[in-house]
Amino acid sequence: MSLIQILNYSQKKEFETPPLLEYEIRQEIFSVSPIIKQQIESIEIDSNKVRFIAMYGYFKVTQTFYNPNLFHLDDLNYICKRYHINFDPNHIFSKNTMALYKKIIRYQLGYKPVDSTLKDLLLKTAINLITQIPSPKALFYTLIELAIEHRYEVPSYTLLSKIITDAMNKQRGDIFGKLKLFSHNEELQALQRVLEVDETLPGRYILSKFKKLSHSLKPSKIKEEVKLFETIKNYHNSILDITQKIGLEENTAKHYAQWVEKSDMHQILRKEKHKQQFDLICFMVHHTKVRNDQLCDILLQSVQSAKLSAMREHQNTYFLERASRSKASLEITSLLKDNFIPKLYSIQNTLKLKISSDKN
């Protein structure tokens, strides 16, 4: 049974690597109590003393034991300098010695090793929360917090992944049992037609055109998206009664819908019929919500775009009118200056001469 991927590569690497520490933090976490100091003094090999202190400090911060090969060199150098001991990276650190150090550190800090009691607790919790928590990743960190709360060391990534996978498989198995009662339902038979080859696009399957979302604001593209949404919504409405009866939750639908999005058709077609139906139900349920939200976003963007276009048009009209008014003003000024005012002066001078002549 393959385990589901909870964390991506970089997240998993971060989880399995000791934290990066500032100098001030090193001073605090690599400080040891008198009892631990006595324990360190009883260790004969300096390199093992350094490793013990590093394990102790890291565990105080994260309640996790790490691969000694991943200990940060800056931390090891700090420990050597502070406690005046030497470290030889070529010295072999045996598994038995590491197991002994883990036992001592857990005991001194008041933590328990992972045992069947914790595994049962985590599995029961995962089964109860699988439909309530938005993603396997969120459930992963919830289980870590639960382990720490009960004074256990943090389980390994592999163990937590197995517990979450088991919880999801149990939930899916319960749904499969209910879904098989509807295996010959007409609506489900119609839904499976999306696994057929698209006659309008030879070589492609009908389901493929439902996977991609367009965010274009072009009217033709929006029209296509609306048409696809209506088709998916019709599928969703036709199986709504089945969805309710099998107890499909939104988070479950989202998880398996995302698997469908990433998978090629051959992976889906290889599955048993009831598993294909389950995946398609999840896909239609999730994509009805996703595409509804997407069309709302497109509508808002279209309205905003229309507003901006109207504002730009108004500004252009205003500046054109202002330029036109400025031109008219210049023409009137020029007319007054070149024609009207000279004529006015001429008339004024003529009148002055006439008045002067009349007085004489």
VEXMAR-601413 format. One record per residue (C-alpha): residue number from 1; residue in three letters; x, y, z. Coordinates in steps of 0.5 Angstrom, whole numbers. Example, Ala and Ser with C-alpha at 12.3 -4.5 7.8 and 13.67 -1.06 7.14 Angstrom:
! residues 2
   num   residuo       u       v       w
     1       ala      25      -9      16
     2       ser      27      -2      14
END
This chain:
! residues 360
   num   residuo       u       v       w
     1       met       0       0       0
     2       ser       3       7      -2
     3       leu       3      12       3
     4       ile       0      19       1
     5       gln       4      25       0
     6       ile       3      29       6
     7       leu       9      34       5
     8       asn      13      36      -1
     9       tyr      20      35      -2
    10       ser      22      42       1
    11       gln      17      41       7
    12       lys      19      34       9
    13       lys      27      36       9
    14       glu      25      42      13
    15       phe      21      37      18
    16       glu      27      32      18
    17       thr      33      37      19
    18       pro      34      40      26
    19       pro      32      48      26
    20       leu      37      53      25
    21       leu      39      57      31
    22       glu      41      64      32
    23       tyr      47      65      37
    24       glu      43      67      43
    25       ile      38      61      42
    26       arg      44      57      42
    27       gln      47      59      49
    28       glu      40      57      52
    29       ile      38      51      49
    30       phe      45      48      49
    31       ser      45      49      57
    32       val      45      43      61
    33       ser      42      42      68
    34       pro      47      39      73
    35       ile      44      32      72
    36       ile      45      32      65
    37       lys      52      35      66
    38       gln      54      29      70
    39       gln      51      24      65
    40       ile      56      28      60
    41       glu      62      27      64
    42       ser      61      20      64
    43       ile      61      19      57
    44       glu      68      17      55
    45       ile      69      19      48
    46       asp      69      27      46
    47       ser      65      26      40
    48       asn      59      23      43
    49       lys      59      28      48
    50       val      58      33      43
    51       arg      53      29      40
    52       phe      49      28      46
    53       ile      49      35      48
    54       ala      46      37      40
    55       met      41      31      41
    56       tyr      39      34      48
    57       gly      39      41      45
    58       tyr      35      40      39
    59       phe      30      36      43
    60       lys      28      41      48
    61       val      26      46      42
    62       thr      22      41      38
    63       gln      21      34      42
    64       thr      25      31      36
    65       phe      31      26      35
    66       tyr      34      28      28
    67       asn      39      24      24
    68       pro      46      26      27
    69       asn      49      27      20
    70       leu      44      33      19
    71       phe      47      36      25
    72       his      49      43      24
    73       leu      56      45      24
    74       asp      55      51      27
    75       asp      52      48      33
    76       leu      57      43      34
    77       asn      63      48      33
    78       tyr      59      52      39
    79       ile      58      46      43
    80       cys      66      44      42
    81       lys      68      51      44
    82       arg      63      52      50
    83       tyr      65      46      53
    84       his      72      45      51
    85       ile      71      39      48
    86       asn      73      36      41
    87       phe      69      33      35
    88       asp      71      28      30
    89       pro      66      28      24
    90       asn      69      21      22
    91       his      68      18      29
    92       ile      62      12      28
    93       phe      56      14      32
    94       ser      53       7      33
    95       lys      45       6      33
    96       asn      46       3      40
    97       thr      49       9      43
    98       met      44      13      40
    99       ala      38       9      42
   100       leu      41      10      49
   101       tyr      42      17      49
   102       lys      35      18      47
   103       lys      32      14      53
   104       ile      36      18      57
   105       ile      34      25      54
   106       arg      27      23      54
   107       tyr      27      21      61
   108       gln      31      27      64
   109       leu      26      32      60
   110       gly      19      28      62
   111       tyr      18      25      55
   112       lys      16      18      53
   113       pro      18      14      46
   114       val      13      13      41
   115       asp       9       6      43
   116       ser       2       3      41
   117       thr      -2       7      46
   118       leu       0      13      42
   119       lys      -1      10      35
   120       asp      -8       8      37
   121       leu      -9      15      40
   122       leu      -7      18      33
   123       leu     -10      14      29
   124       lys     -17      15      32
   125       thr     -16      22      32
   126       ala     -14      22      25
   127       ile     -21      18      23
   128       asn     -25      23      27
   129       leu     -22      29      24
   130       ile     -21      27      17
   131       thr     -27      30      15
   132       gln     -26      36      19
   133       ile     -19      39      18
   134       pro     -18      42      11
   135       ser     -12      38       8
   136       pro      -8      32      10
   137       lys      -2      37      11
   138       ala      -6      41      17
   139       leu      -8      34      20
   140       phe      -1      32      20
   141       tyr       1      38      24
   142       thr      -5      37      29
   143       leu      -3      30      30
   144       ile       4      32      32
   145       glu       1      37      37
   146       leu      -3      32      40
   147       ala       3      27      41
   148       ile       7      33      44
   149       glu       1      35      49
   150       his       1      27      51
   151       arg       9      28      53
   152       tyr      11      24      47
   153       glu      17      25      42
   154       val      15      27      35
   155       pro      13      21      31
   156       ser      17      20      24
   157       tyr      14      23      18
   158       thr      13      16      15
   159       leu       9      14      21
   160       leu       5      20      21
   161       ser       4      19      14
   162       lys       2      12      15
   163       ile      -3      14      20
   164       ile      -6      19      16
   165       thr      -6      14      10
   166       asp     -10       9      14
   167       ala     -15      14      16
   168       met     -17      16       9
   169       asn     -17       9       7
   170       lys     -22       7      12
   171       gln     -26      13      11
   172       arg     -26      12       3
   173       gly     -27       4       5
   174       asp     -34       6       9
   175       ile     -36      11       3
   176       phe     -34       5      -2
   177       gly     -39       0       1
   178       lys     -45       5       1
   179       leu     -43       7      -6
   180       lys     -43       0      -9
   181       leu     -51       0      -7
   182       phe     -51       6     -13
   183       ser     -47       2     -18
   184       his     -52       2     -23
   185       asn     -55       8     -22
   186       glu     -57      12     -29
   187       glu     -54      18     -26
   188       leu     -47      15     -25
   189       gln     -47      11     -31
   190       ala     -48      18     -35
   191       leu     -43      21     -30
   192       gln     -38      16     -33
   193       arg     -39      18     -40
   194       val     -34      23     -38
   195       leu     -28      18     -39
   196       glu     -30      17     -46
   197       val     -26      20     -52
   198       asp     -28      27     -54
   199       glu     -31      26     -61
   200       thr     -30      34     -62
   201       leu     -22      33     -60
   202       pro     -20      26     -63
   203       gly     -15      23     -58
   204       arg     -17      27     -52
   205       tyr     -22      25     -47
   206       ile     -28      29     -45
   207       leu     -26      29     -37
   208       ser     -19      33     -40
   209       lys     -23      39     -42
   210       phe     -26      40     -35
   211       lys     -19      40     -31
   212       lys     -17      47     -34
   213       leu     -19      53     -31
   214       ser     -19      60     -36
   215       his     -18      66     -32
   216       ser     -19      70     -39
   217       leu     -23      76     -39
   218       lys     -25      75     -46
   219       pro     -32      75     -48
   220       ser     -31      68     -52
   221       lys     -27      65     -46
   222       ile     -32      67     -41
   223       lys     -38      64     -45
   224       glu     -34      58     -46
   225       glu     -33      57     -38
   226       val     -40      59     -37
   227       lys     -42      53     -41
   228       leu     -37      48     -38
   229       phe     -39      50     -31
   230       glu     -47      49     -33
   231       thr     -45      42     -35
   232       ile     -41      41     -29
   233       lys     -46      43     -25
   234       asn     -52      39     -28
   235       tyr     -47      33     -27
   236       his     -47      35     -19
   237       asn     -54      36     -19
   238       ser     -56      30     -22
   239       ile     -52      26     -16
   240       leu     -53      30     -11
   241       asp     -58      25      -7
   242       ile     -52      20      -8
   243       thr     -47      25      -5
   244       gln     -51      26       1
   245       lys     -53      19       2
   246       ile     -45      16       2
   247       gly     -43      22       7
   248       leu     -38      25       2
   249       glu     -35      31       6
   250       glu     -32      37       2
   251       asn     -25      36       5
   252       thr     -25      29       2
   253       ala     -28      31      -4
   254       lys     -23      37      -5
   255       his     -17      32      -4
   256       tyr     -19      26      -9
   257       ala     -21      32     -14
   258       gln     -14      34     -14
   259       trp     -12      27     -15
   260       val     -16      27     -21
   261       glu     -13      34     -24
   262       lys      -6      31     -23
   263       ser      -7      24     -26
   264       asp      -7      22     -33
   265       met     -13      18     -36
   266       his     -10      11     -36
   267       gln      -9      12     -28
   268       ile     -16      13     -27
   269       leu     -18       8     -33
   270       arg     -14       2     -29
   271       lys     -19       3     -23
   272       glu     -25      -1     -21
   273       lys     -31       2     -23
   274       his     -34       4     -16
   275       lys     -27       7     -15
   276       gln     -28      11     -22
   277       gln     -35      13     -20
   278       phe     -32      16     -13
   279       asp     -26      20     -16
   280       leu     -31      23     -21
   281       ile     -36      25     -16
   282       cys     -31      28     -12
   283       phe     -29      32     -18
   284       met     -36      34     -20
   285       val     -37      36     -13
   286       his     -31      40     -12
   287       his     -31      43     -19
   288       thr     -38      46     -18
   289       lys     -35      50     -12
   290       val     -29      52     -15
   291       arg     -32      54     -22
   292       asn     -37      58     -18
   293       asp     -32      62     -15
   294       gln     -28      63     -21
   295       leu     -34      66     -25
   296       cys     -35      70     -19
   297       asp     -28      73     -19
   298       ile     -28      74     -27
   299       leu     -35      78     -26
   300       leu     -31      82     -21
   301       gln     -25      83     -25
   302       ser     -30      85     -31
   303       val     -34      90     -28
   304       gln     -27      93     -25
   305       ser     -24      93     -32
   306       ala     -30      96     -35
   307       lys     -30     101     -30
   308       leu     -23     103     -31
   309       ser     -24     103     -39
   310       ala     -30     108     -37
   311       met     -25     112     -33
   312       arg     -20     112     -38
   313       glu     -25     114     -44
   314       his     -28     120     -39
   315       gln     -21     122     -38
   316       asn     -19     122     -46
   317       thr     -26     126     -47
   318       tyr     -24     131     -42
   319       phe     -17     132     -44
   320       leu     -20     133     -52
   321       glu     -25     138     -50
   322       arg     -20     142     -46
   323       ala     -15     142     -51
   324       ser     -21     144     -56
   325       arg     -23     149     -51
   326       ser     -16     152     -51
   327       lys     -16     152     -58
   328       ala     -22     156     -59
   329       ser     -20     161     -53
   330       leu     -13     162     -57
   331       glu     -17     163     -63
   332       ile     -21     168     -60
   333       thr     -15     172     -57
   334       ser     -12     172     -64
   335       leu     -18     175     -67
   336       leu     -19     180     -62
   337       lys     -11     182     -62
   338       asp     -11     182     -70
   339       asn     -17     184     -72
   340       phe     -22     187     -67
   341       ile     -17     191     -62
   342       pro     -14     195     -68
   343       lys     -21     196     -71
   344       leu     -23     199     -64
   345       tyr     -17     203     -64
   346       ser     -18     206     -71
   347       ile     -25     208     -69
   348       gln     -23     211     -63
   349       asn     -18     215     -66
   350       thr     -23     217     -72
   351       leu     -28     219     -66
   352       lys     -22     223     -63
   353       leu     -20     227     -69
   354       lys     -28     228     -71
   355       ile     -29     231     -64
   356       ser     -23     235     -64
   357       ser     -25     238     -71
   358       asp     -32     240     -69
   359       lys     -29     244     -63
   360       asn     -25     248     -68
END
